[in-house]
């Protein structure tokens, strides 16, 4: 995933999108989620799990420009 695509993500993303940004596969991402070892804080919303994009940026060292 390129920087422009990363910066255009919505406020939260699903595990598959976060995995792509981190450069890991979907199966590995879900394995890490189940093990409680996913490298980014997760938001559990019932049966849905979301990843805050700002947290993803932080882990990746991305600093979006403030307008």
N, CA, C and O atoms as a GROMACS GRO file, in nm:
protein
  268
    1UNK      N    1   0.085  -0.118   0.000
    1UNK     CA    2   0.000   0.000   0.000
    1UNK      C    3   0.089   0.123   0.000
    1UNK      O    4   0.181   0.134   0.082
    2UNK      N    5   0.064   0.213  -0.090
    2UNK     CA    6   0.142   0.335  -0.099
    2UNK      C    7   0.101   0.439   0.004
    2UNK      O    8  -0.004   0.428   0.066
    3UNK      N    9   0.184   0.539   0.020
    3UNK     CA   10   0.160   0.643   0.118
    3UNK      C   11   0.029   0.718   0.091
    3UNK      O   12  -0.047   0.744   0.184
    4UNK      N   13   0.003   0.752  -0.033
    4UNK     CA   14  -0.122   0.824  -0.065
    4UNK      C   15  -0.244   0.742  -0.028
    4UNK      O   16  -0.341   0.796   0.027
    5UNK      N   17  -0.241   0.613  -0.058
    5UNK     CA   18  -0.353   0.526  -0.024
    5UNK      C   19  -0.366   0.514   0.128
    5UNK      O   20  -0.477   0.517   0.181
    6UNK      N   21  -0.255   0.502   0.196
    6UNK     CA   22  -0.255   0.492   0.342
    6UNK      C   23  -0.315   0.617   0.405
    6UNK      O   24  -0.393   0.609   0.500
    7UNK      N   25  -0.278   0.733   0.353
    7UNK     CA   26  -0.328   0.860   0.407
    7UNK      C   27  -0.476   0.885   0.374
    7UNK      O   28  -0.541   0.967   0.438
    8UNK      N   29  -0.528   0.816   0.274
    8UNK     CA   30  -0.668   0.837   0.236
    8UNK      C   31  -0.763   0.738   0.302
    8UNK      O   32  -0.883   0.738   0.271
    9UNK      N   33  -0.712   0.654   0.392
    9UNK     CA   34  -0.799   0.556   0.459
    9UNK      C   35  -0.900   0.627   0.549
    9UNK      O   36  -0.872   0.735   0.601
   10UNK      N   37  -1.017   0.565   0.569
   10UNK     CA   38  -1.115   0.622   0.662
   10UNK      C   39  -1.065   0.610   0.807
   10UNK      O   40  -0.958   0.554   0.831
   11UNK      N   41  -1.142   0.662   0.901
   11UNK     CA   42  -1.101   0.666   1.042
   11UNK      C   43  -1.071   0.528   1.100
   11UNK      O   44  -0.981   0.515   1.183
   12UNK      N   45  -1.144   0.426   1.057
   12UNK     CA   46  -1.114   0.289   1.098
   12UNK      C   47  -1.118   0.200   0.975
   12UNK      O   48  -1.187   0.229   0.877
   13UNK      N   49  -1.042   0.091   0.981
   13UNK     CA   50  -1.038  -0.004   0.871
   13UNK      C   51  -1.056  -0.146   0.926
   13UNK      O   52  -1.043  -0.170   1.046
   14UNK      N   53  -1.085  -0.238   0.836
   14UNK     CA   54  -1.098  -0.377   0.878
   14UNK      C   55  -0.959  -0.442   0.889
   14UNK      O   56  -0.858  -0.383   0.851
   15UNK      N   57  -0.956  -0.562   0.941
   15UNK     CA   58  -0.831  -0.634   0.964
   15UNK      C   59  -0.758  -0.658   0.831
   15UNK      O   60  -0.635  -0.645   0.826
   16UNK      N   61  -0.830  -0.692   0.727
   16UNK     CA   62  -0.767  -0.721   0.598
   16UNK      C   63  -0.695  -0.598   0.543
   16UNK      O   64  -0.583  -0.609   0.493
   17UNK      N   65  -0.757  -0.482   0.552
   17UNK     CA   66  -0.694  -0.359   0.504
   17UNK      C   67  -0.573  -0.323   0.590
   17UNK      O   68  -0.469  -0.284   0.537
   18UNK      N   69  -0.586  -0.337   0.722
   18UNK     CA   70  -0.473  -0.310   0.811
   18UNK      C   71  -0.358  -0.405   0.782
   18UNK      O   72  -0.242  -0.364   0.784
   19UNK      N   73  -0.388  -0.530   0.757
   19UNK     CA   74  -0.285  -0.629   0.725
   19UNK      C   75  -0.211  -0.588   0.598
   19UNK      O   76  -0.088  -0.597   0.592
   20UNK      N   77  -0.285  -0.545   0.498
   20UNK     CA   78  -0.222  -0.503   0.372
   20UNK      C   79  -0.130  -0.385   0.395
   20UNK      O   80  -0.020  -0.380   0.339
   21UNK      N   81  -0.173  -0.290   0.479
   21UNK     CA   82  -0.088  -0.174   0.510
   21UNK      C   83   0.038  -0.217   0.584
   21UNK      O   84   0.145  -0.158   0.564
   22UNK      N   85   0.026  -0.319   0.668
   22UNK     CA   86   0.141  -0.368   0.745
   22UNK      C   87   0.230  -0.463   0.666
   22UNK      O   88   0.339  -0.499   0.710
   23UNK      N   89   0.183  -0.504   0.548
   23UNK     CA   90   0.262  -0.594   0.465
   23UNK      C   91   0.257  -0.739   0.510
   23UNK      O   92   0.350  -0.816   0.486
   24UNK      N   93   0.146  -0.777   0.576
   24UNK     CA   94   0.128  -0.916   0.616
   24UNK      C   95   0.002  -0.970   0.552
   24UNK      O   96  -0.085  -0.893   0.511
   25UNK      N   97  -0.009  -1.100   0.543
   25UNK     CA   98  -0.126  -1.162   0.482
   25UNK      C   99  -0.246  -1.162   0.574
   25UNK      O  100  -0.234  -1.146   0.696
   26UNK      N  101  -0.362  -1.182   0.515
   26UNK     CA  102  -0.488  -1.186   0.588
   26UNK      C  103  -0.487  -1.295   0.694
   26UNK      O  104  -0.525  -1.270   0.809
   27UNK      N  105  -0.444  -1.416   0.657
   27UNK     CA  106  -0.444  -1.527   0.752
   27UNK      C  107  -0.353  -1.500   0.871
   27UNK      O  108  -0.389  -1.528   0.985
   28UNK      N  109  -0.235  -1.445   0.845
   28UNK     CA  110  -0.142  -1.412   0.953
   28UNK      C  111  -0.202  -1.304   1.043
   28UNK      O  112  -0.188  -1.310   1.165
   29UNK      N  113  -0.270  -1.206   0.983
   29UNK     CA  114  -0.332  -1.100   1.062
   29UNK      C  115  -0.435  -1.158   1.158
   29UNK      O  116  -0.436  -1.123   1.276
   30UNK      N  117  -0.522  -1.245   1.108
   30UNK     CA  118  -0.625  -1.303   1.195
   30UNK      C  119  -0.563  -1.395   1.300
   30UNK      O  120  -0.614  -1.406   1.411
   31UNK      N  121  -0.455  -1.461   1.266
   31UNK     CA  122  -0.382  -1.542   1.364
   31UNK      C  123  -0.331  -1.454   1.478
   31UNK      O  124  -0.343  -1.489   1.595
   32UNK      N  125  -0.274  -1.339   1.443
   32UNK     CA  126  -0.225  -1.245   1.544
   32UNK      C  127  -0.339  -1.187   1.628
   32UNK      O  128  -0.324  -1.168   1.749
   33UNK      N  129  -0.453  -1.160   1.565
   33UNK     CA  130  -0.569  -1.111   1.639
   33UNK      C  131  -0.613  -1.214   1.742
   33UNK      O  132  -0.635  -1.181   1.859
   34UNK      N  133  -0.625  -1.339   1.699
   34UNK     CA  134  -0.667  -1.446   1.791
   34UNK      C  135  -0.569  -1.465   1.905
   34UNK      O  136  -0.609  -1.499   2.017
   35UNK      N  137  -0.440  -1.444   1.878
   35UNK     CA  138  -0.337  -1.460   1.981
   35UNK      C  139  -0.322  -1.336   2.069
   35UNK      O  140  -0.244  -1.337   2.165
   36UNK      N  141  -0.395  -1.231   2.037
   36UNK     CA  142  -0.383  -1.106   2.112
   36UNK      C  143  -0.252  -1.035   2.085
   36UNK      O  144  -0.203  -0.960   2.169
   37UNK      N  145  -0.195  -1.059   1.967
   37UNK     CA  146  -0.063  -1.005   1.934
   37UNK      C  147  -0.063  -0.915   1.812
   37UNK      O  148   0.043  -0.886   1.757
   38UNK      N  149  -0.180  -0.869   1.768
   38UNK     CA  150  -0.184  -0.779   1.653
   38UNK      C  151  -0.111  -0.650   1.693
   38UNK      O  152  -0.135  -0.600   1.802
   39UNK      N  153  -0.024  -0.596   1.608
   39UNK     CA  154   0.062  -0.484   1.648
   39UNK      C  155  -0.008  -0.349   1.661
   39UNK      O  156   0.058  -0.249   1.691
   40UNK      N  157  -0.137  -0.344   1.639
   40UNK     CA  158  -0.212  -0.219   1.648
   40UNK      C  159  -0.333  -0.244   1.738
   40UNK      O  160  -0.393  -0.352   1.735
   41UNK      N  161  -0.369  -0.143   1.817
   41UNK     CA  162  -0.487  -0.154   1.904
   41UNK      C  163  -0.610  -0.182   1.819
   41UNK      O  164  -0.626  -0.125   1.711
   42UNK      N  165  -0.696  -0.268   1.869
   42UNK     CA  166  -0.817  -0.306   1.797
   42UNK      C  167  -0.941  -0.254   1.870
   42UNK      O  168  -0.941  -0.242   1.992
   43UNK      N  169  -1.044  -0.224   1.794
   43UNK     CA  170  -1.173  -0.185   1.850
   43UNK      C  171  -1.271  -0.298   1.825
   43UNK      O  172  -1.302  -0.329   1.710
   44UNK      N  173  -1.320  -0.360   1.931
   44UNK     CA  174  -1.420  -0.465   1.918
   44UNK      C  175  -1.557  -0.403   1.927
   44UNK      O  176  -1.592  -0.341   2.028
   45UNK      N  177  -1.634  -0.418   1.823
   45UNK     CA  178  -1.770  -0.362   1.816
   45UNK      C  179  -1.866  -0.478   1.790
   45UNK      O  180  -1.905  -0.503   1.676
   46UNK      N  181  -1.903  -0.546   1.896
   46UNK     CA  182  -1.984  -0.666   1.880
   46UNK      C  183  -1.902  -0.774   1.813
   46UNK      O  184  -1.795  -0.810   1.863
   47UNK      N  185  -1.949  -0.826   1.702
   47UNK     CA  186  -1.874  -0.929   1.630
   47UNK      C  187  -1.779  -0.869   1.527
   47UNK      O  188  -1.711  -0.942   1.454
   48UNK      N  189  -1.773  -0.737   1.521
   48UNK     CA  190  -1.687  -0.668   1.425
   48UNK      C  191  -1.562  -0.616   1.496
   48UNK      O  192  -1.569  -0.566   1.608
   49UNK      N  193  -1.450  -0.628   1.430
   49UNK     CA  194  -1.324  -0.573   1.483
   49UNK      C  195  -1.272  -0.471   1.383
   49UNK      O  196  -1.261  -0.499   1.264
   50UNK      N  197  -1.241  -0.352   1.432
   50UNK     CA  198  -1.189  -0.245   1.347
   50UNK      C  199  -1.054  -0.200   1.400
   50UNK      O  200  -1.023  -0.217   1.518
   51UNK      N  201  -0.974  -0.142   1.312
   51UNK     CA  202  -0.843  -0.089   1.347
   51UNK      C  203  -0.846   0.062   1.327
   51UNK      O  204  -0.875   0.108   1.217
   52UNK      N  205  -0.816   0.140   1.432
   52UNK     CA  206  -0.811   0.285   1.415
   52UNK      C  207  -0.697   0.324   1.321
   52UNK      O  208  -0.582   0.286   1.344
   53UNK      N  209  -0.727   0.398   1.218
   53UNK     CA  210  -0.626   0.436   1.120
   53UNK      C  211  -0.514   0.517   1.182
   53UNK      O  212  -0.398   0.499   1.145
   54UNK      N  213  -0.545   0.606   1.273
   54UNK     CA  214  -0.441   0.686   1.338
   54UNK      C  215  -0.341   0.597   1.411
   54UNK      O  216  -0.221   0.626   1.412
   55UNK      N  217  -0.389   0.489   1.472
   55UNK     CA  218  -0.298   0.395   1.540
   55UNK      C  219  -0.212   0.321   1.438
   55UNK      O  220  -0.094   0.296   1.461
   56UNK      N  221  -0.271   0.288   1.326
   56UNK     CA  222  -0.198   0.221   1.218
   56UNK      C  223  -0.088   0.312   1.166
   56UNK      O  224   0.025   0.268   1.144
   57UNK      N  225  -0.122   0.440   1.145
   57UNK     CA  226  -0.020   0.537   1.101
   57UNK      C  227   0.094   0.544   1.201
   57UNK      O  228   0.211   0.548   1.162
   58UNK      N  229   0.061   0.546   1.329
   58UNK     CA  230   0.163   0.557   1.434
   58UNK      C  231   0.260   0.439   1.428
   58UNK      O  232   0.382   0.457   1.434
   59UNK      N  233   0.206   0.319   1.417
   59UNK     CA  234   0.290   0.199   1.409
   59UNK      C  235   0.380   0.203   1.286
   59UNK      O  236   0.495   0.157   1.289
   60UNK      N  237   0.329   0.257   1.177
   60UNK     CA  238   0.405   0.264   1.052
   60UNK      C  239   0.495   0.388   1.042
   60UNK      O  240   0.571   0.402   0.946
   61UNK      N  241   0.486   0.475   1.142
   61UNK     CA  242   0.570   0.595   1.141
   61UNK      C  243   0.524   0.700   1.041
   61UNK      O  244   0.604   0.781   0.994
   62UNK      N  245   0.396   0.700   1.010
   62UNK     CA  246   0.339   0.796   0.915
   62UNK      C  247   0.283   0.914   0.994
   62UNK      O  248   0.211   0.895   1.092
   63UNK      N  249   0.316   1.032   0.950
   63UNK     CA  250   0.267   1.154   1.014
   63UNK      C  251   0.195   1.239   0.910
   63UNK      O  252   0.258   1.311   0.833
   64UNK      N  253   0.062   1.229   0.909
   64UNK     CA  254  -0.011   1.310   0.810
   64UNK      C  255   0.007   1.458   0.841
   64UNK      O  256   0.011   1.499   0.957
   65UNK      N  257   0.017   1.537   0.737
   65UNK     CA  258   0.033   1.682   0.753
   65UNK      C  259  -0.094   1.742   0.809
   65UNK      O  260  -0.204   1.711   0.763
   66UNK      N  261  -0.079   1.827   0.907
   66UNK     CA  262  -0.195   1.899   0.962
   66UNK      C  263  -0.223   2.021   0.877
   66UNK      O  264  -0.132   2.095   0.839
   67UNK      N  265  -0.350   2.040   0.847
   67UNK     CA  266  -0.386   2.153   0.762
   67UNK      C  267  -0.405   2.270   0.842
   67UNK      O  268  -0.436   2.377   0.788
   0.00000   0.00000   0.00000
